[in-house]
Amino acid sequence: MTTFTVWKFNDPDGAANAETALRSAQTDGVVTIVDHAVMSWPSGADKPELRHQHDDSKRGAGWGALWGILGGALFMVPVAGVVVGAGIGALVKATDGTGITKGDLERIRTEVTEGTSALFMVTENANLDRLGERFHGRDATLISTNLTEGERETLLETFGGG
């Protein structure tokens, strides 16, 4: 099953450090990374920085476009209710059918703030127990997923992110 998850870290480098662990897990056959992006919002910066690499050249292009839209619509527009609402509305259309809801987008917008970072992942074939061992204790919070409630609970128990 293809899974979309967003993990928030309470420091600007947390997501980049987790990315290293994610890549190592893929090398060891624990997970398949379809695509991912790292967003970092250093203290004192006006807006976050988004870094993306295509992990799977066959399927990554579509997700790469989503990361660009996500960064632009959620974080690069002025913070005015109507403008942000319009940006989220456009994103809802762009993410239709992916399992990413308007609520997910709004939560990402409010949770990723100055001094934090986020790791956006699209993965497949994850061994949650083995992957969880690599992520446990990283001070991460799961802020979005398209998993079922049961799968989400297992993920939270395994990774320790609330």
BABA-321810 format. One line per 10 residues: their letters; for each residue z, y, x of C-alpha. Coordinates in nm, 2 decimals, padded with zeros to 4 digits, always signed. Each point is the difference from the previous one (the first is absolute). Example, Ala and Ser with C-alpha at 12.3 -4.5 7.8 and 13.67 -1.06 7.14 Angstrom:
as> +00.78,-00.45,+01.23 | -00.07,+00.34,+00.14;
This chain:
mttftvwkfn> +00.00,+00.00,+00.00 | -00.08,+00.35,+00.12 | +00.31,+00.21,+00.01 | +00.03,+00.38,+00.02 | +00.34,+00.13,+00.13 | +00.14,+00.33,+00.12 | +00.31,+00.01,+00.21 | +00.18,+00.32,+00.08 | +00.20,+00.05,+00.32 | +00.27,+00.26,+00.05;
dpdgaanaet> -00.15,+00.14,+00.32 | -00.35,+00.12,+00.10 | -00.06,-00.29,+00.25 | +00.14,-00.29,-00.22 | -00.34,-00.09,-00.16 | -00.18,+00.00,+00.34 | +00.27,-00.24,+00.13 | -00.03,-00.22,-00.30 | -00.38,+00.00,+00.05 | +00.05,-00.16,+00.34;
alrsaqtdgv> +00.21,-00.27,-00.16 | -00.26,-00.05,-00.27 | -00.29,-00.04,+00.25 | +00.21,-00.25,+00.20 | +00.07,-00.20,-00.32 | -00.38,-00.01,-00.06 | -00.06,-00.13,+00.35 | +00.25,-00.27,-00.06 | -00.16,-00.10,-00.33 | +00.29,+00.12,-00.22;
vtivdhavms> -00.22,+00.24,-00.21 | -00.36,+00.12,-00.03 | -00.04,+00.38,+00.01 | -00.29,+00.10,-00.22 | +00.06,+00.37,+00.07 | +00.29,+00.24,+00.07 | +00.08,+00.36,+00.07 | +00.30,+00.18,+00.16 | +00.12,+00.33,-00.13 | +00.24,+00.20,+00.20;
wpsgadkpel> +00.16,+00.33,-00.09 | +00.18,+00.15,+00.30 | +00.28,+00.24,-00.06 | -00.13,+00.36,+00.00 | -00.36,-00.10,-00.09 | -00.17,+00.15,-00.30 | -00.15,-00.33,-00.11 | -00.01,-00.36,+00.10 | -00.25,-00.16,+00.23 | -00.19,-00.31,-00.11;
rhqhddskrg> -00.14,-00.25,+00.25 | -00.23,-00.28,-00.12 | -00.19,-00.28,+00.17 | -00.23,-00.25,-00.17 | +00.16,-00.34,+00.04 | -00.26,-00.20,-00.19 | -00.34,+00.16,+00.04 | -00.14,-00.19,-00.30 | +00.27,+00.13,-00.24 | +00.17,+00.28,+00.18;
agwgalwgil> -00.25,+00.27,-00.08 | +00.11,+00.02,-00.37 | +00.36,+00.02,+00.10 | -00.08,+00.26,+00.27 | -00.14,+00.22,-00.27 | +00.32,-00.05,-00.20 | +00.22,+00.10,+00.29 | -00.20,+00.33,+00.04 | +00.02,+00.08,-00.37 | +00.37,-00.10,+00.00;
ggalfmvpva> +00.08,+00.23,+00.29 | -00.20,+00.29,-00.14 | +00.09,-00.02,-00.36 | +00.37,-00.07,+00.04 | +00.09,+00.20,+00.31 | -00.26,+00.25,+00.10 | -00.03,+00.21,-00.32 | +00.24,+00.28,-00.07 | +00.32,-00.10,-00.17 | -00.06,+00.15,-00.34;
gvvvgagiga> +00.06,-00.21,-00.31 | -00.35,+00.03,-00.14 | -00.18,-00.05,+00.33 | +00.21,-00.31,+00.09 | -00.04,-00.14,-00.35 | -00.38,+00.04,+00.03 | +00.01,-00.17,+00.34 | +00.20,-00.29,-00.13 | -00.23,-00.02,-00.30 | -00.30,-00.04,+00.23;
lvkatdgtgi> +00.18,-00.26,+00.20 | +00.09,-00.20,-00.32 | -00.38,-00.03,-00.07 | -00.07,-00.09,+00.37 | +00.26,-00.28,+00.00 | -00.08,-00.14,-00.34 | +00.00,-00.38,+00.02 | +00.19,-00.02,+00.33 | +00.35,-00.04,-00.16 | +00.10,+00.35,+00.13;
tkgdlerirt> +00.14,+00.19,-00.29 | +00.05,+00.37,-00.07 | +00.38,-00.06,+00.04 | -00.06,-00.16,+00.34 | -00.20,+00.31,+00.11 | +00.26,+00.24,-00.13 | +00.28,-00.20,+00.18 | -00.20,+00.01,+00.33 | -00.04,+00.38,-00.04 | +00.37,+00.06,-00.05;
evtegtsalf> +00.14,-00.26,+00.24 | -00.21,+00.08,+00.31 | +00.14,+00.33,+00.12 | +00.04,+00.19,+00.32 | +00.18,-00.20,+00.26 | -00.11,-00.34,-00.14 | -00.30,-00.23,+00.04 | -00.17,-00.27,-00.21 | -00.20,-00.31,+00.07 | -00.27,-00.08,-00.26;
mvtenanldr> -00.11,-00.36,+00.02 | -00.26,-00.22,-00.17 | +00.08,-00.36,+00.11 | -00.08,-00.36,-00.09 | +00.15,-00.34,+00.07 | +00.34,+00.13,+00.10 | +00.28,-00.24,+00.09 | +00.27,+00.23,-00.14 | +00.29,-00.18,+00.17 | -00.15,+00.02,+00.35;
lgerfhgrda> -00.13,+00.36,-00.06 | +00.33,+00.11,-00.13 | +00.17,-00.12,+00.32 | -00.21,+00.26,+00.19 | +00.06,+00.28,-00.24 | +00.37,-00.05,-00.08 | +00.23,+00.28,+00.10 | -00.27,+00.26,+00.04 | +00.16,+00.24,-00.25 | -00.30,-00.02,-00.23;
tlistnlteg> -00.03,+00.05,-00.37 | -00.27,-00.16,-00.22 | -00.15,+00.28,-00.20 | -00.31,-00.16,-00.15 | -00.14,-00.35,-00.05 | -00.24,-00.18,-00.24 | +00.21,-00.32,+00.02 | +00.16,-00.15,-00.31 | +00.37,+00.07,-00.06 | +00.09,-00.34,+00.13;
eretlletfg> -00.21,+00.04,+00.31 | +00.14,+00.35,+00.05 | +00.36,-00.13,-00.01 | -00.08,-00.27,+00.26 | -00.16,+00.27,+00.22 | +00.30,+00.23,-00.03 | +00.24,-00.29,+00.08 | -00.21,-00.11,+00.29 | -00.06,+00.35,+00.16 | +00.33,+00.16,-00.10;
gg> -00.17,+00.31,-00.14 | +00.12,+00.15,-00.32;
